[in-house]
Amino acid sequence: MNIQNPVRFLLLLVLFSKTNSGFAQHSKLQIADFEILRNKTEDLLKIYPDSALVFANQLMTIATSEKSEALRAAALSTLSGVKIAQSLPDEAFPLNEESYNINKKLQDKKEIANNLSQFGTIYQNKGDYVNATKYFIQSLEIAKDQKIYSIIKYNYRCLSKINFLQNKAESALEYARKSIDLDKVSPNPREKALGLVSIADYYSLKNNIDSAEKYYAQSYDLLQKNNIHYSMAWVLSLWAIIYAEKNMIKTGEMMLKAQAIFDTIAPESVFSANNIGNIGEVFFTIAKNDSLIAKLNGNGIPGTKARLLSEAEQYFNRCLSYSAKSKNAYTSLYFTGNMADLQAYKGDYKNAYNSLQAKFRYNDSLFSQKNKNAIAKLESEKELQQLTAINKQKSIINRILIGSAAALLLIGILGYRNFKTKQKLHKTQIIQLEKDKQLLAIDAMLKGQEEERSRLAKDLHDGLGGMLSGVKLSFVNMKENLILDAESVMSFENSILQLDNTIAELRKVAHNLMPEALVKFGLKNALLDFCNSMQLYGKTKIIFEQLGAERLLSNTADLYIYRIVQELINNAIKHADADQILVQLTKTTDKVLLTVEDDGTGFNTGLLQSAKGIGIRNIQQRIGYLKGKLEISAKPGEGTSINIELFV
């Protein structure tokens, strides 16, 4: 069902009220009306959750009057869906659980598949991706057996989203394609369009703008052709984001177009609230850039800095109002931080401080110990899977060895030569297994290091960094209410300057621990950003060059290459006393060549054999994991040249 305007929605209310007045007349008609009303209620969930709640309560009334367990289970499931749409997962869970228990007793597999899928959605919305994945997979097994294509496609899209949120791009794409493929046997334009959005999200994550644009456009055209307006607005709001880096004005125009649709249909919905907040962020970004303001030309975006800031604040306030109403803590957390930045930019430090405090409260409520336990659980399950795989391989090898020995006893002397050949093969396999185990151990250790770096970076940036920013705002606010002599003013300003330097140093440390540029902009830009930042803070000139083919590497390879360069540059600055460092990254079709040269003091390469530092050991481990080679050329007083060949 597509609700295009409030008038049509009011007509639906009248229709349902008339339908409901006839429920008491005939039981059979009442049950038939129950199914119609349930379908209409589920159509309203994303658009008008408050109105959907009215109809869900009517379903409960019908189920009670009919004294039917099957109808009660269906009504409870629908009511649970409404609570999910209202961002109330803790209220949704017991309703869905009661429905699930009834359906298990009735052995209604279709409803059980739906219950399991709703459990997955509840856990997904709470950020518990471990349990969410478990329930979506259980639902998939039943839905496939019963050929319930709508539930199968929904589960695939949700699993794609979970993998997308965890930066597992290839798995996300696989689930999205499975959802699209099912449209051949179960055509549904809206479901196909949502599957196309999942594929577009994948290409957006891989920074392949052309492909992302292609799939967003296909999804939008399909929805427009079938007059599915609410989903059209949602797709537009997602599509707009891919242009943000290179064309912020185009992003703003598309978001305004999407909001015009949202405002007509469902201005207070979750997706509308997110789009409203994003418009505020776009206006704030343009307001801080005079060259962007100069390019504005009657495109719906305010043409002056003052109006941009004013309307950005209005959009943030509107977004936060809707998010508070729907209890959407994730949206509130993000845009409260943006509001604090805007208020600080305008010099409204008191309100900026209050917004920061609100952001910390949202942060504390979302990232609780429960989420940390879920992450630990996920990691332990990964380790268990790895150990199981290794033990399985060992078991297979043992069976082969026993079979080979038995065959040798039967064949005797004639099989001696064959035995020798097989023995060599098994030794090779065992050596390979040992190498694989070492790689697994190195991978686990390096991933553990990176996860700890990431945790420390977040704690420093979001925790200590936020507190220091709050302290600074408090000092600035305090200064306005104090009367100080000239000497005290100078001392006060020096203290604030030292605090600024401390915050900058903290951000530098956090950035080095987990480079944000690597995730957002790729390896080349991240290395360029790192080299520029190191040059900014020291006297050493650092030159970075990338040559060869433009091809994407895996996230792991990008991260390990970044860490190798980071360690080598730090070593050159710290130990070589170099005036200039050259970093050259060359990509071919099957490998990556990395060269780091400096004109520093050099060293005796023979000392590397006895070196105990963890820096060179980490470099060697990462190179080993990427199946690479390391060559170091250095002499005292003649600088150092390091050449690395990686087969990635």
C-alpha positions in Angstrom: 0.0 0.0 0.0 1.3 3.5 -0.9 0.0 6.4 1.2 0.6 9.5 -0.9 -1.1 12.2 1.2 -2.8 12.8 4.5 -6.3 13.0 2.8 -5.9 9.4 1.5 -4.8 8.4 5.0 -7.9 9.9 6.6 -10.1 8.0 4.1 -8.3 4.8 5.2 -9.1 5.5 8.8 -12.8 5.9 7.9 -12.7 2.7 5.9 -11.2 0.8 8.8 -13.6 2.2 11.3 -16.5 1.1 9.2 -14.9 -2.4 8.8 -14.4 -2.6 12.5 -18.1 -1.7 13.2 -19.1 -4.9 11.4 -16.8 -7.3 13.2 -19.3 -8.2 15.8 -21.9 -9.4 13.3 -20.4 -12.6 11.8 -17.5 -14.6 13.1 -16.3 -15.8 9.7 -16.4 -12.4 8.3 -14.5 -11.2 11.4 -11.7 -13.6 10.8 -11.4 -12.6 7.2 -11.4 -8.9 8.2 -8.7 -9.8 10.7 -6.3 -10.8 7.8 -7.2 -7.7 5.8 -6.6 -5.4 8.8 -3.4 -7.2 9.6 -2.0 -6.7 6.1 -3.0 -3.0 6.2 -1.4 -2.6 9.7 1.9 -4.0 8.5 1.8 -1.7 5.4 1.6 1.3 7.8 4.4 0.2 10.1 7.3 2.2 8.6 5.1 5.2 7.6 2.7 5.8 10.4 3.7 3.6 13.4 1.3 5.5 15.8 -1.6 4.8 13.5 -0.5 1.2 13.0 -0.7 0.8 16.8 -4.4 1.7 16.7 -5.1 -1.0 14.2 -2.8 -3.5 16.0 -4.9 -3.0 19.2 -8.0 -3.7 17.1 -6.4 -7.0 16.0 -5.9 -7.9 19.7 -9.6 -7.1 20.4 -10.7 -9.4 17.6 -8.4 -12.2 18.7 -9.8 -11.9 22.3 -13.4 -11.9 21.2 -12.8 -15.0 19.0 -10.9 -16.8 21.7 -8.5 -18.1 19.1 -4.9 -18.8 19.9 -3.9 -18.6 16.3 -5.4 -15.1 16.0 -3.8 -14.0 19.3 -0.4 -15.2 18.1 -0.8 -13.2 14.8 -2.1 -10.1 16.7 0.9 -10.3 19.2 3.3 -10.6 16.3 1.9 -7.6 14.5 1.9 -5.5 17.7 5.5 -6.5 18.3 6.3 -5.2 14.7 4.7 -1.9 15.6 6.8 -1.6 18.8 9.9 -2.3 16.6 8.9 0.5 14.2 8.5 2.8 17.2 12.1 2.0 18.3 10.9 0.1 21.5 12.7 -3.2 21.2 12.3 -4.1 24.9 8.5 -3.8 24.6 8.5 -5.8 21.3 10.5 -8.8 22.6 7.9 -10.2 25.2 5.1 -9.8 22.7 7.0 -11.6 20.0 8.1 -14.3 22.5 4.5 -15.0 23.5 3.5 -15.2 19.9 6.4 -17.6 19.1 5.5 -19.9 22.0 1.8 -20.2 20.8 2.9 -20.8 17.2 5.4 -23.5 18.3 2.5 -25.3 20.1 0.3 -24.9 16.9 3.2 -25.9 14.7 2.5 -23.0 12.4 5.8 -22.9 10.5 5.0 -19.7 8.5 4.3 -17.7 11.6 7.3 -19.3 13.4 9.6 -18.1 10.5 8.1 -14.6 10.9 8.7 -14.7 14.7 12.3 -15.7 14.3 12.8 -13.0 11.8 11.3 -10.4 14.2 13.7 -11.7 17.0 16.5 -11.0 14.5 15.3 -7.5 13.8 14.9 -6.7 17.6 18.5 -7.8 18.3 19.8 -6.0 15.1 18.2 -2.7 16.3 19.8 -3.2 19.7 23.2 -3.6 18.1 23.5 -7.3 19.1 24.6 -8.7 15.7 25.5 -12.1 17.1 22.0 -13.0 18.2 20.5 -11.1 15.2 22.5 -13.3 12.8 21.5 -16.5 14.6 17.8 -15.7 14.4 17.8 -14.6 10.8 19.6 -17.8 9.8 17.1 -19.9 11.8 14.2 -18.1 10.1 15.8 -18.6 6.7 15.9 -22.4 7.1 12.2 -22.6 7.8 11.2 -20.0 5.2 13.2 -21.8 2.5 11.6 -25.1 3.5 8.1 -23.5 3.3 9.0 -21.3 0.3 8.0 -18.1 2.0 9.8 -15.8 -0.4 8.9 -12.5 1.3 10.5 -13.6 4.6 13.5 -15.2 2.8 14.2 -11.9 0.9 13.8 -9.8 4.1 16.2 -12.1 6.0 18.8 -11.8 3.2 18.5 -8.0 3.2 19.0 -7.9 7.0 22.0 -10.2 6.9 23.4 -8.0 4.1 22.9 -4.9 6.3 24.6 -6.6 9.3 27.6 -7.5 7.3 27.7 -4.0 5.8 27.7 -2.5 9.2 30.6 -4.7 10.2 32.6 -3.7 7.0 32.3 -7.3 5.6 31.6 -6.0 2.1 31.8 -9.3 0.2 29.4 -11.1 2.5 27.0 -8.1 2.4 27.1 -8.3 -1.5 26.5 -12.0 -1.5 23.3 -11.7 0.6 22.1 -8.8 -1.4 22.4 -10.7 -4.7 20.6 -13.7 -3.2 17.7 -11.3 -2.3 17.7 -10.0 -5.9 17.8 -13.5 -7.5 14.6 -14.5 -5.7 12.7 -11.8 -7.5 12.7 -14.1 -10.5 10.5 -16.6 -8.7 8.6 -14.2 -6.5 8.3 -10.8 -8.3 7.8 -7.8 -6.0 8.9 -4.3 -7.1 9.4 -2.9 -3.6 11.5 -5.9 -2.4 13.5 -5.9 -5.6 14.2 -2.2 -5.1 15.4 -2.7 -1.5 17.7 -5.5 -2.7 19.2 -3.1 -5.3 19.8 -0.6 -2.5 21.8 -3.3 -0.6 24.0 -3.8 -3.7 24.4 0.0 -4.0 25.4 0.2 -0.3 28.2 -2.4 -1.1 29.6 -0.3 -3.9 29.3 2.8 -1.8 31.4 1.0 0.9 34.0 0.1 -1.7 34.0 3.8 -2.8 32.9 2.7 -6.3 30.6 5.8 -6.9 29.7 4.9 -10.5 28.4 1.5 -9.7 26.6 2.7 -6.5 24.9 5.4 -8.5 23.8 2.9 -11.1 22.0 0.6 -8.5 20.5 3.5 -6.6 19.1 4.9 -9.9 17.6 1.4 -10.8 16.0 1.2 -7.4 14.6 4.7 -7.5 13.2 4.2 -11.1 11.5 0.9 -10.1 9.9 2.5 -7.0 8.8 5.6 -9.1 7.3 3.4 -11.8 5.2 1.6 -9.1 4.3 4.8 -7.2 6.0 3.6 -4.0 6.7 7.2 -2.8 7.9 6.6 0.8 10.6 4.2 -0.3 11.5 6.6 -3.1 12.3 9.3 -0.5 14.3 6.8 1.5 16.4 5.8 -1.5 17.0 9.4 -2.5 18.3 10.2 1.0 20.8 7.3 0.8 21.7 8.1 -2.8 22.6 11.7 -2.0 25.3 10.7 0.5 27.6 9.2 -2.2 28.2 12.7 -3.6 29.0 14.3 -0.3 32.8 14.2 -0.8 33.0 15.8 -4.2 29.7 17.7 -4.6 28.1 18.7 -1.3 25.6 21.0 -3.1 24.2 18.1 -5.1 23.9 16.1 -1.9 21.9 18.9 -0.3 19.6 19.3 -3.3 18.8 15.5 -3.4 18.2 15.4 0.4 15.8 18.4 0.1 14.0 16.6 -2.7 13.7 13.5 -0.5 12.4 15.6 2.4 9.7 17.1 0.3 8.3 13.6 -0.2 8.8 12.7 3.5 7.0 15.8 4.6 4.0 14.9 2.5 3.8 11.3 3.7 5.5 10.8 7.1 7.6 13.7 8.3 8.2 12.2 11.8 9.2 8.7 10.6 12.7 7.3 11.5 14.1 7.7 7.9 12.7 11.2 7.7 14.4 12.2 11.0 17.7 10.9 9.7 17.3 12.8 6.4 16.4 16.0 8.3 19.6 15.7 10.4 21.7 15.1 7.3 20.3 18.3 5.7 21.4 20.2 8.8 24.9 18.7 8.5 25.1 19.6 4.8 24.0 23.2 5.5 26.6 23.5 8.3 29.4 22.1 6.1 28.5 24.6 3.2 28.3 27.5 5.7 32.0 26.8 6.7 33.2 26.9 3.1 33.0 30.3 1.3 33.8 28.7 -2.1 30.7 26.4 -1.8 28.6 29.4 -0.8 29.7 31.2 -3.9 28.4 28.2 -6.1 24.8 28.4 -4.7 22.4 29.6 -7.2 18.7 29.4 -6.3 18.8 25.6 -5.7 16.7 25.5 -2.5 19.8 25.9 -0.3 20.1 29.2 1.6 22.5 31.6 -0.1 24.2 33.2 2.9 26.3 32.0 5.7 24.0 33.4 8.4 20.9 31.7 6.9 22.8 28.4 6.4 23.8 28.3 10.0 20.3 29.3 11.2 18.5 26.7 9.1 21.1 24.0 9.9 20.3 24.6 13.6 16.5 24.4 12.9 17.0 21.1 11.0 19.1 19.7 13.9 16.4 20.7 16.4 13.7 19.2 14.3 15.7 15.9 13.9 16.4 15.6 17.6 12.7 16.3 18.4 11.5 13.5 16.2 14.3 11.1 17.4 13.4 11.8 21.0 9.7 11.1 20.3 10.6 7.7 18.6 13.3 7.0 21.2 15.9 6.6 18.5 19.1 6.8 20.6 21.5 6.2 17.7 20.2 9.2 15.7 20.1 11.3 18.8 23.7 10.5 19.7 25.0 11.4 16.2 23.1 14.7 15.6 23.5 15.9 19.2 27.3 15.9 18.5 26.7 17.9 15.3 24.5 20.3 17.2 27.3 20.8 19.7 29.8 21.5 16.9 27.4 24.1 15.3 26.8 25.9 18.6 30.5 26.0 19.4 31.2 27.4 15.8 28.6 30.2 16.5 30.2 31.0 19.8 27.2 29.6 21.8 29.5 27.8 24.2 27.0 27.3 27.0 24.5 25.4 24.8 27.4 23.6 23.1 28.5 22.3 26.5 24.9 21.1 27.3 24.7 19.4 23.9 28.0 17.6 24.6 26.7 16.4 27.9 23.6 15.0 26.2 25.8 13.3 23.7 27.8 11.6 26.5 24.5 10.4 28.0 23.4 8.8 24.7 26.9 7.3 24.3 26.8 5.7 27.7 23.4 4.2 27.2 24.2 2.7 23.8 27.7 1.3 24.3 27.0 -0.6 27.5 28.8 -3.6 28.9 26.2 -5.7 27.2 27.4 -4.7 23.8 31.0 -5.4 24.9 30.0 -8.9 26.0 28.4 -9.5 22.6 31.6 -8.5 20.8 33.6 -10.8 23.0 31.2 -13.6 22.3 31.6 -13.0 18.6 35.4 -13.2 18.8 35.3 -16.4 20.9 33.0 -18.0 18.3 35.5 -17.0 15.5 38.4 -18.6 17.4 36.3 -21.7 18.0 35.6 -22.0 14.3 39.3 -21.6 13.5 40.3 -24.3 15.9 37.5 -26.6 14.7 38.8 -26.2 11.1 42.4 -26.9 12.1 41.4 -30.1 14.0 39.3 -31.2 11.1 42.3 -30.8 8.8 44.5 -32.8 11.2 41.9 -35.6 11.4 41.7 -35.8 7.6 45.5 -36.1 7.4 45.6 -38.8 10.1 43.0 -40.8 8.1 45.1 -40.5 5.0 48.3 -41.6 6.8 46.5 -44.7 8.3 45.0 -45.6 4.9 48.4 -45.2 3.2 50.0 -47.5 5.8 47.4 -50.2 5.3 47.8 -50.0 1.5 51.6 -50.4 1.9 51.2 -53.6 3.9 49.1 -55.0 1.0 51.3 -53.8 -1.8 54.6 -54.7 -0.1 57.9 -54.1 -1.9 56.2 -53.1 -5.2 54.7 -50.1 -3.5 57.9 -48.9 -1.8 58.6 -46.2 -4.4 55.0 -45.0 -4.2 55.2 -44.9 -0.4 58.2 -42.6 -0.6 56.4 -40.3 -2.9 53.3 -40.1 -0.6 55.5 -39.6 2.4 57.1 -36.6 0.8 53.6 -35.3 0.0 52.4 -35.7 3.5 55.5 -33.9 4.9 54.7 -31.0 2.5 51.1 -31.0 3.7 52.2 -31.0 7.3 54.7 -28.2 6.7 52.0 -26.2 4.9 49.6 -26.8 7.8 52.2 -25.6 10.2 52.7 -22.4 8.1 48.9 -22.0 8.0 48.7 -22.3 11.8 51.5 -19.7 12.1 49.6 -17.4 9.8 46.4 -17.9 11.8 48.3 -17.1 15.0 49.9 -14.0 13.4 46.6 -12.9 12.0 44.9 -13.3 15.4 47.7 -11.4 17.1 47.7 -8.6 14.6 43.9 -8.4 14.6 44.0 -8.3 18.4 46.5 -5.4 18.2 44.3 -3.5 15.8 41.2 -4.1 17.8 42.9 -2.8 20.9 44.2 0.2 19.0 40.7 0.9 17.8 39.3 0.6 21.3 42.0 2.9 22.7 41.5 5.4 19.8 37.7 5.5 20.5 38.2 5.8 24.2 40.7 8.6 23.8 38.7 10.5 21.1 35.2 10.0 22.4 35.9 9.8 26.1 38.9 11.8 27.2 38.8 14.0 24.1 35.2 14.9 24.7 35.8 15.6 28.4 38.7 17.9 27.6 36.5 19.7 25.0 33.9 20.1 27.7 36.5 21.4 30.1 37.6 23.9 27.5 34.0 25.1 26.9 33.5 25.5 30.7 36.7 27.6 30.9 35.6 29.8 28.0 32.1 30.2 29.5 33.7 31.0 32.9 35.9 33.7 31.4 32.9 35.6 30.2 31.6 35.9 33.7 34.9 36.9 35.4 36.6 40.2 35.8 40.4 39.8 35.4 43.4 42.1 35.2 45.6 42.0 32.1 48.1 39.6 33.7 45.4 37.2 34.7 43.8 37.4 31.3 47.1 36.5 29.7 47.6 33.5 32.1 44.0 32.4 31.5 44.5 32.5 27.7 47.8 30.6 28.0 46.0 27.9 30.0 43.3 27.6 27.3 46.0 27.5 24.6 47.8 24.7 26.4 44.4 22.8 26.7 44.0 23.3 22.9 47.4 21.8 22.3 46.6 18.9 24.6 43.4 18.2 22.7 45.3 18.4 19.3 48.0 16.0 20.6 45.3 13.7 21.9 43.6 13.6 18.5 46.9 13.0 16.8 47.5 10.0 19.1 44.0 8.7 18.4 44.4 9.2 14.7 47.7 7.2 14.7 46.1 4.4 16.7 43.2 4.0 14.2 43.4 6.2 11.1 39.9 7.3 10.1 41.2 8.3 6.6 42.0 4.7 5.8 38.4 3.6 6.4 36.8 6.6 4.6 39.2 7.4 1.7 41.4 4.3 1.1 45.1 3.5 1.3 46.6 6.1 -1.0 44.8 9.1 0.7 45.5 7.6 4.2 49.3 7.3 3.5 49.4 10.8 2.0 47.5 12.2 5.1 49.9 10.4 7.4 53.0 11.6 5.6 51.7 15.2 5.6 50.9 15.0 9.3 54.3 13.6 10.2 56.0 16.3 8.1 53.9 19.0 9.8 55.0 17.9 13.3 58.7 17.5 12.5 61.6 18.9 10.5 61.9 15.9 8.2 60.6 16.3 4.6 58.5 13.3 3.6 57.6 12.6 -0.1 54.9 10.1 -1.0 54.3 8.6 -4.5 51.9 6.0 -5.8 52.6 4.3 -9.1 51.2 1.6 -11.3 47.7 0.2 -11.6 44.7 1.6 -9.7 43.2 -1.5 -8.0 41.5 -2.2 -4.7 43.1 -4.4 -2.1 41.4 -6.2 0.8 40.8 -4.2 4.0 43.4 -6.4 5.8 46.1 -5.7 3.2 45.4 -2.0 3.2 45.6 -1.9 7.0 48.9 -4.0 7.2 50.6 -1.9 4.4 49.6 1.3 6.3 51.1 -0.1 9.6 54.3 -1.1 7.8 54.8 2.4 6.3 53.8 4.0 9.6 56.5 1.9 11.5 59.2 2.5 8.9 58.7 6.3 8.8 58.6 6.5 12.6 61.9 4.5 12.8 63.5 6.8 10.2 62.5 9.9 12.1 63.4 8.5 15.5 66.7 6.6 14.8 68.1 7.8 11.4 67.9 11.6 12.0 67.0 11.9 8.3 66.4 15.2 6.5 64.3 13.6 3.8 62.2 10.3 3.4 60.9 8.9 0.2 57.9 6.6 0.3 57.0 4.9 -3.0 54.0 2.5 -3.4 53.7 0.6 -6.7 50.7 -1.6 -7.6 50.9 -4.2 -10.4 48.3 -6.7 -11.4 49.4 -9.3 -8.9 51.6 -7.7 -6.3 52.5 -4.5 -4.4 56.0 -3.0 -4.2 56.9 -0.7 -1.3 60.1 1.3 -1.1 61.0 3.6 1.9 64.4 5.4 1.6 66.0 8.0 3.8 69.2 10.1 3.8 69.9 9.5 7.5 72.7 8.0 9.5 72.2 4.5 8.3 73.2 1.4 10.4 74.9 -2.0 10.3 72.3 -4.5 8.9 74.1 -7.3 10.8 72.6 -5.9 14.0 69.1 -6.8 12.8 69.8 -10.5 13.7 70.1 -9.5 17.4 67.5 -6.7 17.4 64.9 -7.2 20.1 62.5 -4.3 19.2 58.9 -5.1 18.6 58.7 -2.7 15.7 60.9 -4.7 13.2 59.2 -7.9 14.4 55.7 -6.5 13.7 56.8 -5.4 10.2 58.2 -8.9 9.5 55.1 -10.6 10.8 52.8 -8.4 8.6 55.0 -9.0 5.6 55.0 -12.8 6.3 51.2 -12.8 6.6 50.9 -11.1 3.1 53.4 -13.7 1.7 56.0 -11.0 1.0 59.7 -10.4 0.9 61.8 -7.8 2.8 65.2 -6.4 1.6 67.1 -3.9 3.7 70.1 -2.0 2.2 72.0 0.3 4.7 75.5 1.4 5.7 76.6 3.7 8.5 76.5 7.3 7.3 74.9 6.5 3.9 71.2 6.3 4.6 68.8 3.3 4.4 66.8 1.8 1.6 64.0 -0.8 2.4 62.3 -2.7 -0.4 59.2 -4.8 0.2 57.5 -7.1 -2.2 53.9 -8.2 -1.3 51.8 -10.7 -3.2 48.3 -9.3 -2.7 
